Amino acid sequence: MSMWMIFTISDFDHLELNLKKLFFRWLSCFSFAALVALAGCAKNEGIKVKISSWGDLQENAILSDLITQFQTLHPDIKVELQRIPYTEYTTKLITQMAGGQAPDVICAEVGNYSDFYLRDALEPLNDYVEADKVDMSAYYPKVVDRFTVDGKLYVIARDTAPICVIYYNKDVFDAAGVPYPKDSWTWEEFVATAKKVQAADATGRVTRWGFVDDWVMSEAWIYDFGGSYVDDIKHPTRWTFADDPRTLEGVQFRSDLINKYKVMLPPSSVSAMGGLGNADLFVNGNAAMFLSGIWKTPEFRHIQKFKWDVVMLPKGPNGHRAFSTGGSGYGILKSSKYKKEAWELVKFISGEEGAKKLASTGFAQPALMKVANSPDFLDGQDPKNKKMLLEAVKYVEYGPLCKNWTETLSGIIGPEMEKVWSATETAEQAMAHLKPRLDANPPQTK
């Protein structure tokens, strides 16, 4: 008799019962393991850090590349980049914050930074910096200070941008027999130079202006003279613009460039240019000198018809030197659910790797001093005098931290200044008209 034939029916029932038990135990173990694995995947899928930035295509390509590198180093963190046009950036982010749809990381500019800081939307970064021993002394002190209020750091600087870069046409200077300007030049030397490099036709019509600025840059001369807009940049209580005699002198000097020395095109000529910007005047050879920031470099490197270089904005009276600045960095919003992961991203993209990639474009000065002072930024290409920016960062001034800064500048101060530039009002008259209006609308910090 075969061995299997000795099993009874009850034996088969017992075996079937044991097999069922084993099967369900195995199934339970598998299910538990599967649930753990799925939970892990869900956790990884849930760590998505969102970052918002503006930037042009080139700038965002750099940021996208850095994000790819970051995700390679941190495969458990997914990063989503949201690009918003700069003109819509602040408004859209504020709307997103109000609707609970804000990103984790934002790019903040030294100007719009106040919009986020004054809404108490930014996470202080001191504890993160201390825990990871990030050396903040490696960054330019002035831009670090801009993003620090009452000892709390809110943004890690990415770049700085002193608005003191006067681009000049070397061929025009050579043809006029005028020596190239030096960084140590003065306002008087600047005016004399502008007169010599300006050109007109037989009818007296100006064919080449001695000087133009990128936009109406009153600050260039106001700060350079030692003027001010408020009593305290970080904790402003009143506008000083209309009753600061040094501010008046700065405004008067810009007016004189247009109306007295006539080396700078008047507002009527700007409106008649048919959509062309002042940068186009320089590129086309219709302006000998042009004031802006270093970000114009990539565009101007395409100039073929003449050689050019840069020089620092001249010193004001009594050797005083100061000018406004741009610059940006990355901060974490308090509403972020993934602050730890967001910090890892901020730390990486604002670090040395990010600074080198930014420097290589030629349009931005890294906030990390050693990268700014390296061949990554000082690349030997035009402009040859780019190194002057390493000194210029010492003299930058920032706008006040108040909610109504932009509207005051564009809605109250700006229109009155237009009357000065067009010579329909003197600088003294403009200040007299401005004072009661500014006093009635003090800086808003709450």
Number of C-alpha atoms within 10 A of each C-alpha: 5 5 6 7 7 9 9 9 9 9 11 11 11 11 12 12 12 11 12 12 12 12 12 11 12 12 12 12 12 12 12 12 12 12 12 12 12 12 12 12 12 11 12 14 12 13 16 18 21 18 23 19 20 19 15 12 10 11 16 16 12 17 19 15 13 19 21 15 15 18 14 12 10 13 11 16 21 19 20 15 17 13 15 16 12 13 9 10 17 19 12 15 18 17 12 13 16 10 9 11 13 21 22 24 26 25 22 29 20 21 18 17 22 23 19 20 21 15 12 12 17 21 19 20 17 15 11 15 16 11 8 10 9 13 9 14 10 13 22 21 15 17 28 20 15 23 23 19 15 8 10 14 20 26 31 27 29 27 24 27 26 25 26 26 25 23 28 23 22 20 15 22 20 12 9 13 11 14 10 14 20 14 16 12 16 20 18 12 15 16 17 14 21 22 17 16 23 23 20 11 9 6 6 8 9 18 13 23 24 27 30 26 21 15 11 14 17 21 23 25 28 26 23 29 27 20 22 26 22 22 14 15 16 18 16 18 15 17 22 19 21 25 16 16 17 19 26 21 20 25 27 20 20 22 25 18 20 20 18 12 15 19 26 26 20 17 15 10 10 13 11 9 11 8 9 11 14 21 23 14 19 25 19 14 19 21 31 29 32 24 26 21 21 23 16 17 20 14 12 18 14 9 14 8 10 12 15 20 20 29 25 23 27 26 21 21 15 9 13 14 21 27 25 22 23 18 20 23 24 24 29 28 24 16 16 20 14 19 18 11 20 25 19 15 24 22 19 17 23 21 19 18 13 20 25 20 21 23 22 16 17 23 18 26 31 31 30 24 18 17 22 24 16 12 13 19 25 20 16 12 12 17 20 14 16 22 17 15 23 14 11 21 24 16 17 21 22 16 21 23 26 21 19 17 21 15 11 17 13 12 12 15 21 15 12 18 23 16 17 23 23 15 17 11 15 17 24 16 13 21 23 13 14 18 17 11 14 19 13 10 14 17 21 15 17 7
